[in-house]
Amino acid sequence: MNRDDTPTGTAPGERLVDAGPGGEAEDQAIEAALRPKDLAEFIGQERVREQLDLVLKAARQRGGTADHVLLSGAPGLGKTTLSMIIATEMGAPIRITSGPAIQHAGDLAAILSSLAEGEVLFLDEIHRMSRPAEEMLYMAMEDFRVDVVVGKGPGATAIPLELPPFTLVGATTRAGLLPPPLRDRFGFTGHMDFYSPAELERVIHRSAALLDVAVDPEGAAEIAGRSRGTPRIANRLLRRVRDYAQVKADGVITREIAGRALRVYDVDARGLDRLDRAVLTALLKLFGGGPVGLGTLAVAVGEERETVEEVAEPFLVREGLLARTPRGRVGTPAAWAHLGLVPPGQGGAAGQGDLFEG
């Protein structure tokens, strides 16, 4: 297969290792079916899960609503799932919205005024909410009321509107962008960490059982090692490997089958995809490992600088393959080793090894 072709099961431009939610309705439905329903079923995030369990149990014993909860961390780690679990554990309905959808204070007032007592309001990407709505949220969280402004100019009147007690669950991938007054109004803050390979293997085995897919321990370990520490990516890779095993093998996912399947989808042994490797290859081969400016690097790989900076770089930096310096981007010794290349001054470039197997 041509490396530029789009593999079956992925939309043009879609990255299989993108930790964001799937765009297609089918992907979203499958992700929803794989979500754990309670804290006992939730895998990983042991510290957050234990702390949250105490918060919810105490609220139930008091017979009141739970404190407001802020969940921070990279996409795909389970923030939305935990918000739904909070509602389930409290026996309450859940309302789901996002920061970008609330551009005016009136949008937020309409949502808050329609909440039932004890309801859970999940606000994803809370750091992207407009400033007027954010300021209204302060009072709603603290005093369970909002002031609705009627009219304009000198004749405008603020009408106080009482709200039933509710629990706000805010989710953010950039906690540093939240103003302190908003952060301080959350009674509990949990930071979601990336998963270990062992935890991802447990996620894969659980999902495989729900999907009625046969996967052996080595097959699960192979998928887990390429999942970038993210359960959502692990589940997505599992579904693509399942397709390959069904069409090309006997339906059982082994280490060999997983490796062959993910090679088709351009996901190498370390979890890098075509874009990641293109950035590293340009940095090392064209610019001798750097330092090189972001704009120059983006032109070299034929991508927008925002795509390189926001999509490819975070994982490469976290893996220790790329470093950001005041002078530009620099490839690390681990990057040279991963691509099977030799840094300048240490002999000729070695042949590029097989990045996809083992």
LINPE-V880459 format. One record per pair of residues at least 4 apart in sequence whose C-alpha atoms are under 7 Angstrom apart, sorted by sequence separation. I is the first residue (numbers start at 0). GAP is how many residues later the second one is. D is the distance in whole Angstrom. If there is no record, write none. Layout:
I	GAP	D
I	GAP	D
//
This chain:
5	4	7
9	4	6
22	4	7
23	4	6
24	4	6
25	4	6
26	4	6
27	4	6
28	4	6
29	4	6
30	4	6
36	4	7
37	4	6
44	4	6
45	4	6
46	4	6
47	4	6
48	4	6
49	4	7
50	4	6
51	4	6
52	4	6
53	4	6
54	4	6
55	4	6
56	4	6
57	4	6
58	4	6
59	4	6
77	4	6
78	4	6
79	4	6
80	4	6
81	4	6
82	4	7
83	4	6
84	4	6
85	4	6
86	4	6
87	4	6
96	4	7
97	4	7
102	4	7
103	4	7
104	4	6
105	4	6
106	4	7
107	4	6
108	4	6
109	4	6
110	4	7
114	4	6
128	4	7
129	4	6
130	4	6
131	4	6
132	4	6
133	4	7
135	4	7
136	4	6
137	4	6
138	4	5
139	4	4
150	4	6
151	4	5
177	4	7
178	4	6
179	4	6
180	4	7
194	4	6
195	4	6
196	4	6
197	4	7
198	4	6
199	4	6
200	4	6
201	4	6
202	4	6
203	4	6
204	4	6
205	4	6
206	4	6
207	4	6
208	4	6
214	4	6
215	4	6
216	4	6
217	4	6
218	4	6
219	4	6
220	4	6
221	4	7
222	4	6
229	4	6
230	4	6
231	4	6
232	4	6
233	4	6
234	4	6
235	4	7
236	4	6
237	4	6
238	4	6
239	4	6
240	4	6
241	4	6
242	4	6
243	4	6
244	4	5
245	4	6
252	4	6
253	4	6
254	4	6
255	4	6
256	4	6
257	4	6
258	4	6
259	4	7
260	4	7
261	4	6
262	4	6
266	4	6
267	4	5
271	4	6
272	4	6
273	4	6
274	4	6
275	4	6
276	4	6
277	4	6
278	4	6
279	4	6
280	4	6
281	4	5
282	4	5
283	4	5
291	4	7
292	4	6
293	4	6
294	4	6
295	4	6
296	4	7
297	4	6
298	4	6
302	4	6
303	4	7
304	4	6
305	4	6
306	4	5
307	4	5
308	4	5
309	4	7
311	4	7
312	4	6
313	4	6
314	4	6
315	4	6
316	4	6
323	4	6
324	4	6
330	4	6
331	4	7
332	4	6
333	4	6
334	4	6
335	4	6
336	4	6
341	4	6
21	5	5
35	5	6
58	5	6
86	5	5
101	5	6
128	5	6
138	5	7
139	5	5
150	5	4
177	5	6
194	5	6
207	5	5
214	5	6
244	5	6
245	5	4
252	5	6
261	5	5
262	5	6
266	5	6
267	5	6
271	5	6
281	5	7
282	5	7
283	5	4
286	5	7
291	5	7
297	5	5
302	5	7
306	5	7
307	5	6
315	5	5
316	5	5
323	5	5
335	5	5
341	5	7
5	6	6
21	6	6
35	6	5
58	6	6
86	6	6
101	6	6
138	6	6
139	6	6
149	6	6
150	6	6
207	6	7
226	6	5
244	6	5
266	6	5
282	6	5
297	6	6
315	6	5
316	6	6
322	6	6
323	6	6
335	6	6
341	6	6
58	7	5
86	7	6
138	7	6
148	7	6
149	7	5
207	7	7
226	7	5
244	7	6
265	7	5
282	7	6
297	7	5
321	7	7
322	7	5
335	7	7
341	7	5
70	8	6
148	8	6
149	8	6
244	8	6
265	8	6
321	8	6
322	8	6
340	8	5
341	8	6
148	9	4
241	9	7
321	9	5
322	9	7
340	9	5
38	10	7
55	10	6
83	10	7
135	10	6
147	10	5
148	10	6
223	10	6
294	10	6
297	10	6
320	10	6
321	10	6
339	10	6
340	10	7
54	11	7
146	11	6
147	11	5
222	11	7
241	11	7
293	11	6
320	11	5
339	11	6
340	11	6
146	12	5
147	12	6
244	12	7
319	12	7
339	12	5
146	13	4
147	13	7
320	13	6
338	13	6
339	13	5
145	14	6
146	14	6
222	14	7
282	14	7
319	14	7
320	14	5
338	14	7
144	15	7
145	15	5
204	15	7
222	15	7
144	16	5
145	16	7
203	16	6
144	17	4
240	17	6
243	17	6
143	18	6
144	18	5
281	18	7
143	19	5
200	19	6
281	19	7
143	20	7
200	20	6
240	20	5
143	21	6
240	21	7
278	22	6
200	23	6
277	23	6
98	24	6
199	24	5
93	25	6
94	25	6
95	25	6
96	25	6
97	25	5
98	25	6
107	25	6
91	26	6
92	26	5
93	26	5
94	26	5
95	26	5
96	26	5
97	26	4
98	26	5
102	26	7
103	26	7
91	27	5
92	27	6
93	27	6
94	27	6
95	27	6
96	27	6
97	27	6
98	27	5
101	27	6
102	27	5
104	27	5
196	27	5
91	28	7
97	28	7
98	28	7
99	28	6
101	28	7
103	28	7
104	28	4
196	28	6
202	28	7
206	28	7
98	29	5
99	29	6
103	29	6
212	29	7
59	30	7
98	30	4
203	30	7
104	31	7
199	31	6
203	31	7
196	32	7
86	33	6
195	33	6
221	33	6
55	34	7
194	34	5
199	34	7
218	34	6
293	34	7
193	35	5
194	35	6
218	35	4
222	35	7
292	35	5
293	35	7
193	36	6
217	36	6
218	36	4
221	36	6
275	36	5
290	36	6
291	36	5
292	36	6
213	37	7
214	37	6
215	37	6
217	37	5
274	37	7
290	37	5
291	37	5
213	38	5
214	38	4
215	38	6
290	38	5
291	38	7
82	39	6
213	39	6
214	39	6
218	39	6
289	39	6
290	39	5
289	40	5
288	41	6
289	41	6
288	42	5
141	43	7
225	43	6
227	43	6
125	44	6
137	44	6
140	44	7
225	44	5
226	44	6
125	45	6
126	45	6
224	45	7
225	45	4
34	46	6
38	46	7
119	46	6
120	46	6
121	46	6
122	46	6
123	46	6
124	46	6
125	46	6
37	47	5
116	47	5
117	47	6
118	47	5
119	47	5
120	47	5
121	47	5
122	47	5
123	47	5
124	47	5
283	47	7
36	48	6
115	48	7
116	48	5
117	48	5
118	48	6
119	48	6
120	48	6
121	48	6
122	48	6
123	48	7
124	48	7
282	48	7
116	49	6
117	49	7
37	50	7
112	50	6
126	50	6
37	51	7
126	51	6
64	53	5
19	55	6
18	56	5
19	56	6
287	56	7
18	57	5
82	86	6
268	86	6
267	87	5
268	87	5
267	88	4
268	88	6
266	89	7
268	89	6
78	92	6
262	93	6
258	97	7
74	98	7
258	98	6
67	99	5
68	99	6
69	99	6
70	99	6
71	99	6
72	99	7
73	99	5
64	100	7
66	100	6
67	100	5
68	100	5
69	100	5
70	100	5
71	100	5
72	100	5
64	101	6
65	101	6
67	101	6
68	101	6
69	101	6
70	101	7
71	101	6
64	102	6
71	103	6
76	115	7
69	116	6
68	117	6
76	117	7
67	118	5
68	118	6
69	118	6
70	118	6
71	118	6
72	118	6
67	119	5
68	119	5
69	119	5
70	119	5
71	119	5
72	119	5
66	120	5
67	120	6
68	120	6
69	120	6
70	120	6
71	120	6
72	120	7
66	121	7
47	142	6
44	147	6
44	148	7
43	151	7
76	153	6
75	154	6
76	154	6
43	155	6
75	155	6
76	155	7
42	156	7
75	156	5
42	160	7
33	173	6
18	213	6
18	214	6
17	215	7
16	216	6
6	258	6
//
